Amino acid sequence: DGGITQSPKYLFRKEGQNVTLSCEQNLNHDAMYWYRQDPGQGLRLIYYSQIVNDFQKGDIAEGYSVSREKKESFPLTVTSAQKNPTAFYLCASSSTEQETQYFGPGTRLLVL
Amino acid sequence: GNSVTQMEGPVTLSEEAFLTINCTYTATGYPSLFWYVQYPGEGLQLLLKATKADDKGSNKGFEATYRKETTSFHLEKGSVQVSDSAVYFCALNTNAGKSTFGDGTTLTVKP
């Protein structure tokens, strides 16, 4: 079955620590996205990538970093510079920029 | 820049009631428009979409028509069920690669 997976489901971060959220897709999609969702709010775009080895900042990129070394993988690192990281993080992919986005199940990040 | 404005929630309806969730947008160019649904603790799933003016998207009894003249894409369903309880997001994509989502509307359907 084709799909998009995220791991872990829950992640705990200590003060000053960097953590990396995994996102993998086997849909052969070119475009991948990372969103942040806060309680009762919509999705805010962190980073997106339209092709391997290239990515662009979204609306709230500060304190986050990404890489796109392989077509199927788009990991997100939440750095210690992100002072309020507690949120639900969603990864998505699409075949082109205008097409339907397919979402993973999400990772909930909590700060200890 | 692009923006999507959705009807504020929460919306509470009785089973078999008629549903409308309003969505209006501003965008440069010719965006594709989408409705996604999110169940508790999960990611978003596509509900329906429309890629050009006057297109009607439909799925599972839900419908929305792409109205360029009013820049709207309102979601409707004639008879809601308890299982339709979820958060609904209106969104647009442009060929610039960035997607814009509304803030979401929480729907609760009571038996």
gemmi code that builds the backbone of each chain (N, CA, C; Angstrom):
import gemmi

chains = {
    "A": [
        ("ASP", (0.833, -1.201, 0.000), (0.000, 0.000, 0.000), (0.866, 1.248, 0.000)),
        ("GLY", (0.576, 2.204, -0.899), (1.319, 3.449, -0.894), (0.826, 4.352, 0.199)),
        ("GLY", (1.734, 5.157, 0.738), (1.306, 6.088, 1.776), (2.455, 6.909, 2.290)),
        ("ILE", (2.152, 7.645, 3.347), (3.134, 8.523, 3.956), (3.166, 8.215, 5.449)),
        ("THR", (4.349, 8.013, 5.986), (4.495, 7.628, 7.379), (5.312, 8.668, 8.121)),
        ("GLN", (4.965, 8.841, 9.399), (5.700, 9.734, 10.271), (6.059, 8.981, 11.544)),
        ("SER", (7.238, 9.280, 12.050), (7.620, 8.683, 13.326), (8.504, 9.661, 14.095)),
        ("PRO", (8.465, 9.581, 15.429), (7.562, 8.753, 16.218), (6.175, 9.397, 16.309)),
        ("LYS", (5.255, 8.736, 16.947), (3.914, 9.303, 17.138), (3.958, 10.398, 18.208)),
        ("TYR", (4.744, 10.147, 19.261), (4.962, 11.130, 20.321), (6.468, 11.322, 20.493)),
        ("LEU", (6.879, 12.561, 20.759), (8.293, 12.856, 20.937), (8.431, 13.871, 22.064)),
        ("PHE", (9.393, 13.587, 22.947), (9.613, 14.485, 24.078), (10.962, 15.162, 23.907)),
        ("ARG", (10.987, 16.451, 24.109), (12.221, 17.219, 23.947), (12.602, 17.872, 25.264)),
        ("LYS", (13.868, 17.773, 25.586), (14.374, 18.467, 26.771), (14.852, 19.844, 26.342)),
        ("GLU", (14.964, 20.721, 27.312), (15.446, 22.085, 27.088), (16.805, 22.062, 26.371)),
        ("GLY", (16.947, 22.841, 25.312), (18.233, 22.956, 24.636), (18.584, 21.812, 23.704)),
        ("GLN", (17.650, 20.902, 23.512), (17.935, 19.723, 22.703), (17.369, 19.891, 21.290)),
        ("ASN", (18.091, 19.371, 20.295), (17.540, 19.273, 18.941), (16.850, 17.917, 18.803)),
        ("VAL", (15.730, 17.874, 18.134), (15.069, 16.594, 17.856), (14.680, 16.544, 16.383)),
        ("THR", (14.662, 15.315, 15.830), (14.352, 15.157, 14.416), (13.112, 14.296, 14.249)),
        ("LEU", (12.185, 14.793, 13.431), (10.955, 14.088, 13.113), (11.114, 13.477, 11.723)),
        ("SER", (10.713, 12.216, 11.627), (10.879, 11.498, 10.370), (9.619, 11.580, 9.522)),
        ("CYS", (9.798, 11.671, 8.201), (8.682, 11.621, 7.248), (9.150, 10.854, 6.015)),
        ("GLU", (8.435, 9.797, 5.686), (8.784, 8.971, 4.526), (7.527, 8.733, 3.678)),
        ("GLN", (7.698, 8.787, 2.335), (6.559, 8.499, 1.453), (7.006, 7.539, 0.343)),
        ("ASN", (6.098, 6.644, -0.031), (6.382, 5.711, -1.129), (5.382, 5.922, -2.262)),
        ("LEU", (4.944, 7.176, -2.415), (3.972, 7.536, -3.442), (4.643, 8.080, -4.697)),
        ("ASN", (5.969, 8.143, -4.676), (6.741, 8.703, -5.800), (6.394, 10.172, -6.055)),
        ("HIS", (6.062, 10.880, -4.986), (5.710, 12.289, -5.108), (6.958, 13.166, -5.111)),
        ("ASP", (6.920, 14.223, -5.937), (8.042, 15.163, -5.978), (8.004, 16.155, -4.810)),
        ("ALA", (6.811, 16.626, -4.461), (6.691, 17.702, -3.479), (6.399, 17.143, -2.088)),
        ("MET", (7.060, 17.733, -1.080), (6.807, 17.352, 0.310), (6.738, 18.619, 1.168)),
        ("TYR", (5.999, 18.517, 2.280), (5.695, 19.690, 3.101), (5.745, 19.322, 4.581)),
        ("TRP", (6.073, 20.322, 5.401), (5.933, 20.201, 6.847), (5.045, 21.336, 7.349)),
        ("TYR", (4.076, 20.940, 8.194), (3.162, 21.903, 8.799), (3.203, 21.763, 10.315)),
        ("ARG", (2.889, 22.863, 10.964), (2.699, 22.862, 12.402), (1.240, 23.177, 12.681)),
        ("GLN", (0.632, 22.422, 13.611), (-0.753, 22.678, 13.995), (-0.810, 22.849, 15.508)),
        ("ASP", (-1.300, 23.998, 15.960), (-1.504, 24.270, 17.375), (-2.974, 24.052, 17.703)),
        ("PRO", (-3.285, 23.754, 18.966), (-4.673, 23.414, 19.341), (-5.682, 24.440, 18.857)),
        ("GLY", (-6.703, 23.968, 18.195), (-7.782, 24.844, 17.735), (-7.402, 25.756, 16.594)),
        ("GLN", (-6.242, 25.522, 16.003), (-5.799, 26.401, 14.924), (-5.584, 25.631, 13.633)),
        ("GLY", (-5.395, 26.386, 12.585), (-5.142, 25.783, 11.286), (-3.699, 25.349, 11.140)),
        ("LEU", (-3.340, 25.002, 9.922), (-1.984, 24.540, 9.627), (-1.117, 25.710, 9.185)),
        ("ARG", (0.091, 25.736, 9.696), (1.043, 26.751, 9.261), (2.233, 26.042, 8.621)),
        ("LEU", (2.631, 26.521, 7.443), (3.679, 25.883, 6.655), (5.052, 26.227, 7.214)),
        ("ILE", (5.852, 25.195, 7.487), (7.199, 25.395, 8.035), (8.219, 25.414, 6.890)),
        ("TYR", (8.282, 24.338, 6.132), (9.157, 24.212, 4.974), (8.449, 23.376, 3.916)),
        ("TYR", (8.874, 23.573, 2.666), (8.399, 22.692, 1.613), (9.517, 22.443, 0.608)),
        ("SER", (9.370, 21.334, -0.107), (10.385, 20.942, -1.083), (9.672, 20.457, -2.335)),
        ("GLN", (10.062, 21.006, -3.471), (9.418, 20.627, -4.729), (10.234, 19.589, -5.482)),
        ("ILE", (11.494, 19.407, -5.037), (12.360, 18.464, -5.743), (13.521, 18.111, -4.820)),
        ("VAL", (14.136, 16.975, -5.080), (15.277, 16.530, -4.263), (16.370, 17.592, -4.251)),
        ("ASN", (16.995, 17.749, -3.091), (18.112, 18.686, -2.876), (17.714, 20.148, -2.989)),
        ("ASP", (16.427, 20.410, -2.877), (15.962, 21.804, -2.901), (14.781, 21.943, -1.951)),
        ("PHE", (14.746, 23.034, -1.179), (13.614, 23.280, -0.295), (13.516, 24.783, -0.049)),
        ("GLN", (12.327, 25.213, 0.356), (12.061, 26.633, 0.598), (11.431, 26.817, 1.975)),
        ("LYS", (11.686, 27.977, 2.559), (11.063, 28.307, 3.830), (9.585, 28.599, 3.628)),
        ("GLY", (8.802, 28.160, 4.618), (7.402, 28.524, 4.633), (7.200, 29.759, 5.487)),
        ("ASP", (6.064, 29.829, 6.151), (5.718, 31.027, 6.904), (6.350, 31.098, 8.291)),
        ("ILE", (6.749, 29.933, 8.841), (7.264, 29.924, 10.216), (8.525, 29.065, 10.316)),
        ("ALA", (9.511, 29.303, 9.467), (10.701, 28.442, 9.379), (11.699, 28.644, 10.523)),
        ("GLU", (11.621, 29.769, 11.228), (12.631, 30.050, 12.252), (12.626, 28.986, 13.344)),
        ("GLY", (13.843, 28.454, 13.646), (13.962, 27.431, 14.683), (13.815, 26.011, 14.153)),
        ("TYR", (13.631, 25.873, 12.849), (13.485, 24.562, 12.216), (14.501, 24.416, 11.080)),
        ("SER", (14.864, 23.168, 10.756), (15.677, 22.914, 9.573), (15.215, 21.607, 8.938)),
        ("VAL", (15.478, 21.472, 7.634), (15.080, 20.278, 6.889), (16.196, 19.866, 5.942)),
        ("SER", (16.068, 18.667, 5.395), (16.936, 18.208, 4.318), (16.087, 17.392, 3.363)),
        ("ARG", (16.538, 17.306, 2.110), (15.814, 16.490, 1.118), (16.871, 15.802, 0.236)),
        ("GLU", (17.513, 14.814, 0.820), (18.585, 14.097, 0.110), (18.027, 12.976, -0.759)),
        ("LYS", (16.833, 12.494, -0.398), (16.190, 11.428, -1.171), (14.756, 11.842, -1.466)),
        ("LYS", (14.222, 11.387, -2.559), (12.878, 11.770, -2.972), (11.846, 11.355, -1.928)),
        ("GLU", (12.061, 10.199, -1.299), (11.039, 9.653, -0.405), (11.130, 10.167, 1.032)),
        ("SER", (12.146, 10.946, 1.366), (12.366, 11.301, 2.755), (12.528, 12.812, 2.938)),
        ("PHE", (11.909, 13.363, 3.992), (11.960, 14.807, 4.234), (11.958, 15.039, 5.749)),
        ("PRO", (13.058, 14.776, 6.433), (13.081, 14.924, 7.894), (13.101, 16.381, 8.339)),
        ("LEU", (12.461, 16.627, 9.468), (12.400, 17.969, 10.058), (13.129, 17.950, 11.391)),
        ("THR", (14.067, 18.890, 11.578), (14.745, 19.041, 12.862), (14.205, 20.273, 13.573)),
        ("VAL", (13.757, 20.064, 14.797), (13.327, 21.169, 15.648), (14.535, 21.528, 16.514)),
        ("THR", (15.101, 22.695, 16.307), (16.329, 23.063, 16.993), (16.026, 23.731, 18.326)),
        ("SER", (17.076, 23.922, 19.121), (16.919, 24.569, 20.416), (16.526, 26.037, 20.264)),
        ("ALA", (16.675, 26.569, 19.069), (16.287, 27.958, 18.818), (14.772, 28.130, 18.759)),
        ("GLN", (14.045, 27.026, 18.603), (12.571, 27.081, 18.577), (12.097, 27.061, 20.014)),
        ("LYS", (11.651, 28.216, 20.496), (11.373, 28.375, 21.930), (10.021, 27.819, 22.347)),
        ("ASN", (9.138, 27.608, 21.415), (7.818, 27.097, 21.751), (7.474, 25.938, 20.817)),
        ("PRO", (8.138, 24.792, 20.963), (7.986, 23.726, 19.974), (6.784, 22.819, 20.194)),
        ("THR", (6.113, 22.932, 21.326), (5.002, 22.019, 21.614), (3.883, 22.221, 20.601)),
        ("ALA", (3.602, 21.179, 19.805), (2.592, 21.267, 18.746), (2.434, 19.893, 18.110)),
        ("PHE", (1.507, 19.809, 17.191), (1.276, 18.622, 16.379), (1.886, 18.912, 15.011)),
        ("TYR", (2.813, 18.045, 14.554), (3.525, 18.288, 13.309), (3.033, 17.315, 12.245)),
        ("LEU", (2.678, 17.871, 11.111), (2.132, 17.080, 10.013), (3.021, 17.195, 8.790)),
        ("CYS", (3.316, 16.062, 8.199), (4.060, 15.990, 6.945), (3.081, 15.629, 5.837)),
        ("ALA", (3.310, 16.150, 4.655), (2.438, 15.850, 3.518), (3.273, 15.749, 2.253)),
        ("SER", (2.697, 15.119, 1.233), (3.352, 15.057, -0.072), (2.311, 15.208, -1.164)),
        ("SER", (2.759, 15.622, -2.349), (1.867, 15.714, -3.506), (2.683, 15.501, -4.767)),
        ("SER", (1.983, 15.124, -5.846), (2.706, 14.841, -7.087), (3.210, 16.124, -7.717)),
        ("THR", (2.429, 17.182, -7.631), (2.878, 18.506, -8.087), (2.343, 19.526, -7.097)),
        ("GLU", (2.706, 20.785, -7.308), (2.327, 21.808, -6.329), (0.822, 22.018, -6.260)),
        ("GLN", (0.116, 21.777, -7.344), (-1.313, 22.074, -7.336), (-2.176, 20.870, -7.038)),
        ("GLU", (-1.572, 19.750, -6.811), (-2.346, 18.546, -6.614), (-2.669, 18.296, -5.153)),
        ("THR", (-3.537, 17.312, -4.933), (-3.950, 16.915, -3.588), (-2.735, 16.587, -2.738)),
        ("GLN", (-2.763, 17.035, -1.492), (-1.719, 16.658, -0.555), (-2.179, 15.445, 0.246)),
        ("TYR", (-1.264, 14.506, 0.427), (-1.516, 13.316, 1.229), (-0.750, 13.487, 2.536)),
        ("PHE", (-1.465, 13.349, 3.645), (-0.886, 13.635, 4.936), (-0.516, 12.375, 5.700)),
        ("GLY", (0.561, 12.477, 6.487), (0.890, 11.434, 7.433), (0.030, 11.554, 8.672)),
        ("PRO", (0.184, 10.623, 9.613), (-0.647, 10.623, 10.824), (-0.225, 11.647, 11.865)),
        ("GLY", (0.934, 12.278, 11.682), (1.361, 13.332, 12.598), (2.267, 12.858, 13.712)),
        ("THR", (3.068, 13.789, 14.227), (3.903, 13.578, 15.414), (3.566, 14.663, 16.415)),
        ("ARG", (3.279, 14.261, 17.638), (3.006, 15.246, 18.695), (4.296, 15.452, 19.477)),
        ("LEU", (4.788, 16.686, 19.499), (6.026, 17.026, 20.194), (5.687, 17.725, 21.499)),
        ("LEU", (6.281, 17.227, 22.567), (6.046, 17.802, 23.893), (7.390, 18.147, 24.524)),
        ("VAL", (7.407, 19.200, 25.307), (8.633, 19.639, 25.957), (8.630, 19.222, 27.421)),
        ("LEU", (9.731, 18.586, 27.865), (9.831, 18.159, 29.271), (10.296, 19.316, 30.132)),
    ],
    "B": [
        ("GLY", (-0.567, 38.532, -0.366), (-0.385, 37.081, -0.391), (-1.711, 36.371, -0.428)),
        ("ASN", (-1.642, 35.055, -0.527), (-2.857, 34.242, -0.556), (-3.460, 34.091, 0.835)),
        ("SER", (-4.763, 33.934, 0.893), (-5.413, 33.700, 2.186), (-6.706, 32.917, 1.997)),
        ("VAL", (-7.099, 32.219, 3.055), (-8.358, 31.458, 3.075), (-9.081, 31.815, 4.363)),
        ("THR", (-10.334, 32.185, 4.235), (-11.138, 32.534, 5.404), (-12.302, 31.560, 5.507)),
        ("GLN", (-12.373, 30.893, 6.627), (-13.449, 29.932, 6.861), (-14.397, 30.435, 7.905)),
        ("MET", (-15.626, 29.970, 7.819), (-16.640, 30.226, 8.827), (-16.128, 29.744, 10.178)),
        ("GLU", (-16.300, 30.590, 11.190), (-15.812, 30.204, 12.506), (-16.697, 29.143, 13.124)),
        ("GLY", (-16.083, 28.270, 13.883), (-16.867, 27.268, 14.587), (-16.927, 27.586, 16.060)),
        ("PRO", (-17.244, 26.581, 16.863), (-17.698, 25.275, 16.409), (-19.138, 25.307, 15.896)),
        ("VAL", (-19.441, 24.331, 15.058), (-20.787, 24.167, 14.530), (-21.370, 22.888, 15.122)),
        ("THR", (-22.552, 22.999, 15.701), (-23.224, 21.841, 16.279), (-24.571, 21.661, 15.583)),
        ("LEU", (-24.797, 20.463, 15.049), (-26.036, 20.166, 14.341), (-26.635, 18.862, 14.831)),
        ("SER", (-27.915, 18.711, 14.625), (-28.567, 17.427, 14.881), (-28.429, 16.543, 13.656)),
        ("GLU", (-28.446, 15.238, 13.879), (-28.367, 14.291, 12.765), (-29.454, 14.599, 11.738)),
        ("GLU", (-29.101, 14.480, 10.462), (-29.969, 14.722, 9.297), (-30.176, 16.208, 9.005)),
        ("ALA", (-29.527, 17.091, 9.727), (-29.629, 18.524, 9.415), (-28.791, 18.852, 8.185)),
        ("PHE", (-29.056, 20.029, 7.602), (-28.299, 20.528, 6.446), (-27.063, 21.275, 6.940)),
        ("LEU", (-25.943, 21.027, 6.257), (-24.686, 21.648, 6.654), (-24.188, 22.601, 5.576)),
        ("THR", (-23.766, 23.790, 6.007), (-22.984, 24.694, 5.144), (-21.811, 25.195, 5.970)),
        ("ILE", (-20.621, 25.095, 5.405), (-19.432, 25.727, 5.997), (-18.882, 26.659, 4.924)),
        ("ASN", (-18.876, 27.955, 5.226), (-18.441, 28.949, 4.243), (-16.919, 29.027, 4.150)),
        ("CYS", (-16.450, 29.246, 2.927), (-15.022, 29.434, 2.679), (-14.854, 30.441, 1.556)),
        ("THR", (-14.078, 31.484, 1.809), (-13.726, 32.440, 0.766), (-12.205, 32.543, 0.712)),
        ("TYR", (-11.704, 32.988, -0.437), (-10.258, 33.004, -0.605), (-9.810, 34.252, -1.357)),
        ("THR", (-8.535, 34.577, -1.209), (-7.869, 35.545, -2.069), (-6.599, 34.884, -2.566)),
        ("ALA", (-6.343, 35.028, -3.849), (-5.156, 34.397, -4.430), (-4.817, 35.070, -5.742)),
        ("THR", (-3.539, 35.038, -6.069), (-3.122, 35.472, -7.397), (-3.142, 34.256, -8.308)),
        ("GLY", (-3.434, 34.472, -9.554), (-3.457, 33.357, -10.486), (-4.726, 32.536, -10.363)),
        ("TYR", (-4.610, 31.256, -10.689), (-5.776, 30.372, -10.753), (-5.545, 29.182, -9.826)),
        ("PRO", (-5.956, 29.331, -8.567), (-5.656, 28.257, -7.612), (-6.552, 27.037, -7.789)),
        ("SER", (-6.091, 25.912, -7.292), (-6.949, 24.746, -7.060), (-7.473, 24.876, -5.637)),
        ("LEU", (-8.706, 24.421, -5.421), (-9.349, 24.550, -4.117), (-9.683, 23.170, -3.558)),
        ("PHE", (-9.564, 23.043, -2.244), (-9.696, 21.749, -1.591), (-10.497, 21.881, -0.291)),
        ("TRP", (-11.184, 20.818, 0.071), (-11.680, 20.620, 1.427), (-11.038, 19.343, 1.959)),
        ("TYR", (-10.423, 19.486, 3.146), (-9.851, 18.348, 3.847), (-10.627, 18.140, 5.143)),
        ("VAL", (-10.582, 16.890, 5.659), (-11.227, 16.581, 6.930), (-10.187, 15.946, 7.861)),
        ("GLN", (-10.269, 16.307, 9.138), (-9.348, 15.769, 10.141), (-10.137, 15.190, 11.304)),
        ("TYR", (-9.918, 13.912, 11.561), (-10.521, 13.248, 12.719), (-9.542, 13.355, 13.887)),
        ("PRO", (-10.015, 13.267, 15.121), (-9.159, 13.506, 16.294), (-7.873, 12.699, 16.276)),
        ("GLY", (-6.752, 13.389, 16.493), (-5.450, 12.735, 16.603), (-4.878, 12.218, 15.302)),
        ("GLU", (-5.480, 12.582, 14.184), (-5.016, 12.067, 12.891), (-4.562, 13.192, 11.976)),
        ("GLY", (-3.974, 12.791, 10.836), (-3.648, 13.762, 9.800), (-4.891, 14.130, 9.011)),
        ("LEU", (-4.706, 14.984, 8.013), (-5.826, 15.418, 7.182), (-6.023, 14.448, 6.019)),
        ("GLN", (-7.286, 14.328, 5.591), (-7.599, 13.519, 4.409), (-8.364, 14.398, 3.435)),
        ("LEU", (-8.111, 14.196, 2.147), (-8.863, 14.939, 1.148), (-10.324, 14.531, 1.185)),
        ("LEU", (-11.213, 15.541, 1.193), (-12.639, 15.281, 1.107), (-13.109, 15.492, -0.336)),
        ("LEU", (-12.765, 16.641, -0.919), (-13.098, 16.918, -2.309), (-12.232, 18.069, -2.810)),
        ("LYS", (-12.230, 18.250, -4.140), (-11.426, 19.328, -4.705), (-12.041, 19.817, -6.009)),
        ("ALA", (-11.607, 21.011, -6.428), (-12.005, 21.573, -7.711), (-10.822, 22.363, -8.253)),
        ("THR", (-10.538, 22.207, -9.530), (-9.319, 22.801, -10.073), (-9.567, 23.998, -10.975)),
        ("LYS", (-10.833, 24.260, -11.359), (-11.098, 25.452, -12.161), (-12.503, 25.983, -11.877)),
        ("ALA", (-12.717, 27.206, -12.310), (-13.984, 27.894, -12.043), (-15.169, 27.071, -12.532)),
        ("ASP", (-16.214, 27.043, -11.713), (-17.496, 26.367, -11.966), (-17.427, 24.852, -11.789)),
        ("ASP", (-16.240, 24.316, -11.501), (-16.140, 22.889, -11.180), (-16.867, 22.623, -9.869)),
        ("LYS", (-17.506, 21.462, -9.775), (-18.102, 21.029, -8.508), (-17.359, 19.788, -8.044)),
        ("GLY", (-16.837, 19.846, -6.822), (-16.258, 18.664, -6.209), (-17.303, 17.985, -5.350)),
        ("SER", (-17.285, 16.646, -5.310), (-18.254, 15.944, -4.470), (-17.671, 14.632, -3.983)),
        ("ASN", (-18.096, 14.245, -2.773), (-17.619, 12.995, -2.179), (-18.425, 12.727, -0.915)),
        ("LYS", (-18.884, 11.506, -0.734), (-19.583, 11.070, 0.489), (-20.763, 11.973, 0.839)),
        ("GLY", (-21.426, 12.524, -0.155), (-22.579, 13.384, 0.080), (-22.227, 14.849, 0.278)),
        ("PHE", (-20.949, 15.168, 0.382), (-20.497, 16.555, 0.484), (-20.295, 17.123, -0.923)),
        ("GLU", (-20.554, 18.438, -1.066), (-20.347, 19.122, -2.342), (-19.780, 20.508, -2.101)),
        ("ALA", (-19.016, 20.994, -3.092), (-18.572, 22.396, -3.058), (-18.333, 22.829, -4.497)),
        ("THR", (-18.724, 24.060, -4.827), (-18.573, 24.581, -6.178), (-17.595, 25.739, -6.178)),
        ("TYR", (-16.658, 25.717, -7.098), (-15.614, 26.748, -7.253), (-16.263, 27.955, -7.918)),
        ("ARG", (-16.453, 29.024, -7.156), (-17.110, 30.244, -7.657), (-16.070, 31.346, -7.769)),
        ("LYS", (-15.609, 31.601, -8.985), (-14.556, 32.609, -9.180), (-15.106, 34.014, -8.937)),
        ("GLU", (-16.375, 34.238, -9.318), (-16.916, 35.592, -9.218), (-17.084, 36.046, -7.771)),
        ("THR", (-17.320, 35.085, -6.867), (-17.455, 35.427, -5.442), (-16.256, 34.923, -4.634)),
        ("THR", (-15.248, 34.394, -5.298), (-14.052, 33.791, -4.664), (-14.452, 32.931, -3.470)),
        ("SER", (-15.341, 31.968, -3.740), (-15.849, 31.133, -2.659), (-15.813, 29.667, -3.032)),
        ("PHE", (-15.842, 28.827, -1.990), (-15.841, 27.375, -2.178), (-16.545, 26.775, -0.947)),
        ("HIS", (-17.825, 27.054, -0.804), (-18.582, 26.659, 0.375), (-18.874, 25.160, 0.370)),
        ("LEU", (-18.737, 24.534, 1.525), (-18.976, 23.097, 1.675), (-20.419, 22.876, 2.128)),
        ("GLU", (-21.100, 21.923, 1.485), (-22.493, 21.622, 1.837), (-22.719, 20.117, 1.910)),
        ("LYS", (-23.669, 19.748, 2.791), (-24.147, 18.365, 2.816), (-25.611, 18.399, 3.216)),
        ("GLY", (-26.415, 17.636, 2.531), (-27.859, 17.712, 2.737), (-28.333, 17.087, 4.039)),
        ("SER", (-27.621, 16.073, 4.538), (-28.096, 15.355, 5.723), (-26.872, 14.790, 6.455)),
        ("VAL", (-26.481, 15.450, 7.544), (-25.249, 15.029, 8.224), (-25.519, 13.851, 9.150)),
        ("GLN", (-24.454, 13.100, 9.399), (-24.504, 11.956, 10.300), (-23.523, 12.185, 11.452)),
        ("VAL", (-23.707, 11.422, 12.523), (-22.808, 11.544, 13.674), (-21.360, 11.310, 13.248)),
        ("SER", (-21.159, 10.402, 12.307), (-19.809, 10.071, 11.841), (-19.154, 11.205, 11.056)),
        ("ASP", (-19.892, 12.245, 10.719), (-19.315, 13.420, 10.032), (-18.643, 14.383, 11.014)),
        ("SER", (-18.760, 14.127, 12.295), (-18.133, 14.982, 13.299), (-16.619, 14.967, 13.121)),
        ("ALA", (-16.036, 16.133, 12.898), (-14.610, 16.246, 12.584), (-14.287, 17.727, 12.435)),
        ("VAL", (-13.024, 18.008, 12.100), (-12.624, 19.379, 11.763), (-12.440, 19.449, 10.245)),
        ("TYR", (-13.003, 20.474, 9.633), (-12.973, 20.637, 8.182), (-12.116, 21.843, 7.820)),
        ("PHE", (-11.201, 21.633, 6.864), (-10.279, 22.687, 6.434), (-10.485, 22.993, 4.954)),
        ("CYS", (-10.613, 24.262, 4.648), (-10.606, 24.726, 3.270), (-9.171, 25.112, 2.930)),
        ("ALA", (-8.727, 24.841, 1.703), (-7.338, 25.135, 1.346), (-7.230, 25.468, -0.128)),
        ("LEU", (-6.168, 26.173, -0.467), (-5.885, 26.437, -1.870), (-4.418, 26.155, -2.170)),
        ("ASN", (-4.161, 25.751, -3.405), (-2.808, 25.558, -3.916), (-2.649, 26.415, -5.154)),
        ("THR", (-1.478, 27.017, -5.282), (-1.149, 27.702, -6.522), (0.085, 27.049, -7.123)),
        ("ASN", (0.426, 27.410, -8.325), (1.603, 26.787, -8.931), (2.903, 27.368, -8.400)),
        ("ALA", (2.807, 28.238, -7.410), (4.020, 28.737, -6.766), (4.536, 27.756, -5.723)),
        ("GLY", (3.775, 26.691, -5.470), (4.267, 25.633, -4.594), (3.831, 25.734, -3.149)),
        ("LYS", (3.240, 26.848, -2.752), (2.824, 26.984, -1.359), (1.322, 26.764, -1.238)),
        ("SER", (0.950, 26.055, -0.198), (-0.464, 25.844, 0.088), (-0.883, 26.775, 1.214)),
        ("THR", (-2.138, 27.176, 1.177), (-2.690, 28.015, 2.228), (-3.944, 27.334, 2.758)),
        ("PHE", (-4.017, 27.185, 4.087), (-5.152, 26.537, 4.732), (-5.935, 27.552, 5.552)),
        ("GLY", (-7.234, 27.332, 5.650), (-8.054, 28.071, 6.601), (-7.799, 27.555, 8.009)),
        ("ASP", (-8.424, 28.195, 8.989), (-8.203, 27.830, 10.384), (-8.956, 26.592, 10.835)),
        ("GLY", (-9.813, 26.072, 9.983), (-10.558, 24.870, 10.339), (-11.874, 25.200, 11.020)),
        ("THR", (-12.878, 24.376, 10.771), (-14.190, 24.514, 11.409), (-14.545, 23.173, 12.038)),
        ("THR", (-14.778, 23.203, 13.358), (-15.125, 21.957, 14.066), (-16.622, 21.713, 13.970)),
        ("LEU", (-16.976, 20.546, 13.465), (-18.391, 20.144, 13.342), (-18.676, 19.023, 14.325)),
        ("THR", (-19.717, 19.214, 15.120), (-20.209, 18.153, 16.001), (-21.644, 17.850, 15.611)),
        ("VAL", (-21.925, 16.581, 15.341), (-23.283, 16.166, 14.991), (-23.828, 15.304, 16.126)),
        ("LYS", (-24.972, 15.718, 16.657), (-25.572, 15.001, 17.788), (-26.694, 14.101, 17.297)),
        ("PRO", (-26.815, 12.906, 17.920), (-27.872, 11.973, 17.477), (-29.261, 12.485, 17.858)),
    ],
}
model = gemmi.Model(1)
for chain_id, residues in chains.items():
    chain = gemmi.Chain(chain_id)
    for i, (resn, *xyz) in enumerate(residues, 1):
        res = gemmi.Residue()
        res.name, res.seqid = resn, gemmi.SeqId(i, " ")
        for name, pos in zip(("N", "CA", "C"), xyz):
            atom = gemmi.Atom()
            atom.name, atom.element = name, gemmi.Element(name[0])
            atom.pos, atom.b_iso = gemmi.Position(*pos), 0.0
            res.add_atom(atom)
        chain.add_residue(res)
    model.add_chain(chain)
structure = gemmi.Structure()
structure.add_model(model)
structure.setup_entities()
